[in-house]
Amino acid sequence: MTPIFDKDSNLVAWMSEDLEHVFDASLEWVGFINDGNVFLAKDLSWVGVVKGGNFYDQAGKPFAWSNTTIKSIFPPARPPLRPLKPLKPLKPLKPLTPLKPFKPLDPAGGWSPSTFAQEFAG
């Protein structure tokens, strides 16, 4: 499991090793990744883009990260097609809590005004 942090380096989520599933900090399945896009597990709503282990909102601004090379990206030209919902994965074993990393530098263009919790609330 790969830990996912917010802009203040707080642990907010986990990404599966196969880079297909997103779990919140309590290890509840909240989303999945399909073709570089991330969707809500509960209703297939498009959240944004995952690139290089970092999560971006629909405007191309980062709201969560796992890779300290954080930069804003161009907003997607259009929303992706709605994917088929994958089977719910088994709840993973609780990983060891990672050490809190140093706070990353603010990316050019700034952080998303949304938090991980807001993006995955639907």
GIBELKA-V386993 format. One record per pair of residues at least 24 apart in sequence whose ideal C-beta (glycine too) atoms are under 6 Angstrom apart, sorted by sequence separation. I is the first residue (numbers start at 1). J is the second residue. D is the distance in whole Angstrom. If there is no record, write none. Layout:
I:J:D ; I:J:D
This chain:
46:79:5 ; 70:104:5 ; 72:107:5 ; 68:104:5 ; 71:107:5 ; 72:108:6 ; 70:107:5 ; 72:109:3 ; 44:82:6 ; 44:85:6 ; 37:80:5 ; 62:107:6 ; 34:83:4 ; 62:111:6 ; 63:112:4 ; 61:112:4 ; 63:114:5 ; 12:64:6 ; 64:116:5 ; 32:86:5 ; 57:112:4 ; 63:119:6 ; 57:114:6 ; 6:64:6 ; 29:88:6 ; 4:64:5 ; 5:65:6 ; 4:66:5 ; 2:66:5 ; 27:91:6 ; 27:92:6 ; 21:89:5 ; 47:119:5 ; 45:122:5 ; 43:122:6 ; 40:122:5 ; 30:120:5 ; 1:92:6 ; 9:100:5 ; 9:101:5 ; 1:95:5 ; 9:103:5 ; 3:98:5 ; 13:116:6 ; 7:111:5 ; 12:116:4 ; 6:116:6
